Amino acid sequence: MAAMWVALALLEVGLEGLGEVWWVAVLSAVGFAAFYYVDEHRLAGDNGWSPYALAVVLVVTGAVGTGAIVVVTGQSVPKTVAGTLVGAAIGLLGYRFVYGVVRPVPESRLERARERAV
């Protein structure tokens, strides 16, 4: 999934375009890594609506943040979206590296995987 996001961003604006919005990728990586942490450690709660509410917060925050970056900086929408996609991929890969290679996978994530296992 992360490779697909990076490929899409590169096809959309190329390396030069991504170079102009590197800071958007950094902000997006931090935001997405925080989202994965909150979701997998169940910091938003354990009831049935928490994951959906967290996803809505992510989508709304991402859309408003991307729009604000476009308005304030004057960057083009494709470059800003490409930077966001690359940041999301970096955040996902970084989080999966930390919680999967360096540290053990959170128990709450393992429990959810066991619930879905056939």
Secondary structure per residue as TSV (DSSP state, phi and psi in degrees):
chain	resnum	aa	ss	phi	psi
A	1	M	-	360.0	-45.6
A	2	A	H	-63.6	-39.8
A	3	A	H	-64.0	-36.1
A	4	M	H	-66.5	-39.8
A	5	W	H	-63.4	-43.2
A	6	V	H	-65.6	-43.8
A	7	A	H	-61.1	-42.7
A	8	L	H	-61.8	-43.4
A	9	A	H	-64.3	-41.7
A	10	L	H	-66.4	-39.1
A	11	L	H	-67.8	-30.3
A	12	E	H	-76.4	-46.7
A	13	V	H	-127.8	-10.7
A	14	G	H	76.3	176.1
A	15	L	H	-65.7	-37.5
A	16	E	H	-63.8	-42.3
A	17	G	H	-64.9	-39.7
A	18	L	H	-67.7	-32.1
A	19	G	H	-62.4	-28.8
A	20	E	H	-76.6	-22.9
A	21	V	T	-120.4	34.3
A	22	W	H	-59.8	-35.5
A	23	W	H	-69.3	-28.2
A	24	V	H	-66.3	-40.2
A	25	A	H	-63.4	-38.8
A	26	V	H	-65.3	-47.4
A	27	L	H	-61.0	-42.6
A	28	S	H	-65.7	-39.7
A	29	A	H	-62.0	-43.3
A	30	V	H	-65.0	-43.4
A	31	G	H	-63.4	-44.8
A	32	F	H	-69.4	-39.3
A	33	A	H	-62.6	-39.7
A	34	A	H	-64.2	-39.6
A	35	F	H	-61.3	-46.9
A	36	Y	H	-62.7	-39.2
A	37	Y	H	-63.3	-48.8
A	38	V	H	-62.8	-41.0
A	39	D	H	-67.8	-49.9
A	40	E	H	-75.0	-24.4
A	41	H	T	-94.1	2.5
A	42	R	T	53.3	44.5
A	43	L	T	-75.5	-18.4
A	44	A	T	-87.4	0.3
A	45	G	-	117.0	172.1
A	46	D	S	-119.7	8.3
A	47	N	S	-80.5	177.6
A	48	G	T	-69.7	-23.7
A	49	W	T	-92.7	-15.4
A	50	S	H	-58.1	-47.5
A	51	P	H	-62.0	-35.9
A	52	Y	H	-70.7	-41.6
A	53	A	H	-63.3	-39.5
A	54	L	H	-64.4	-40.5
A	55	A	H	-65.1	-39.9
A	56	V	H	-63.9	-42.6
A	57	V	H	-61.0	-42.3
A	58	L	H	-62.3	-46.8
A	59	V	H	-65.2	-46.4
A	60	V	H	-66.1	-44.6
A	61	T	H	-62.1	-42.6
A	62	G	H	-63.8	-42.8
A	63	A	H	-67.5	-45.0
A	64	V	H	-66.6	-42.5
A	65	G	H	-63.6	-43.6
A	66	T	H	-64.2	-42.9
A	67	G	H	-63.0	-40.7
A	68	A	H	-64.4	-39.4
A	69	I	H	-63.0	-42.4
A	70	V	H	-62.3	-45.0
A	71	V	H	-69.1	-45.8
A	72	V	H	-73.5	-43.8
A	73	T	H	-93.0	-19.6
A	74	G	-	80.2	8.4
A	75	Q	-	-65.6	154.6
A	76	S	-	-74.4	154.9
A	77	V	H	-62.3	-45.4
A	78	P	H	-60.6	-39.2
A	79	K	H	-66.8	-41.5
A	80	T	H	-66.2	-42.9
A	81	V	H	-65.6	-39.5
A	82	A	H	-62.8	-42.1
A	83	G	H	-62.5	-38.8
A	84	T	H	-65.1	-42.0
A	85	L	H	-63.3	-44.1
A	86	V	H	-64.8	-40.6
A	87	G	H	-63.5	-39.4
A	88	A	H	-62.9	-40.3
A	89	A	H	-65.8	-43.8
A	90	I	H	-64.5	-41.2
A	91	G	H	-62.4	-42.7
A	92	L	H	-64.3	-49.4
A	93	L	H	-64.1	-41.1
A	94	G	H	-63.9	-43.7
A	95	Y	H	-64.8	-44.3
A	96	R	H	-65.0	-31.9
A	97	F	H	-68.8	-46.6
A	98	V	H	-65.8	-50.3
A	99	Y	B	-101.2	78.6
A	100	G	T	163.1	-34.3
A	101	V	T	-112.0	-56.6
A	102	V	T	-75.3	-47.3
A	103	R	B	-120.0	159.7
A	104	P	-	-68.9	155.4
A	105	V	-	-64.6	137.3
A	106	P	-	-57.7	141.8
A	107	E	H	-59.9	-36.7
A	108	S	H	-62.8	-35.8
A	109	R	H	-67.9	-41.4
A	110	L	H	-65.1	-38.4
A	111	E	H	-62.3	-43.8
A	112	R	H	-64.9	-36.2
A	113	A	H	-66.9	-39.2
A	114	R	H	-65.1	-35.4
A	115	E	H	-64.8	-33.9
A	116	R	H	-87.1	-14.2
A	117	A	-	-66.0	144.0
A	118	V	-	-98.9	360.0
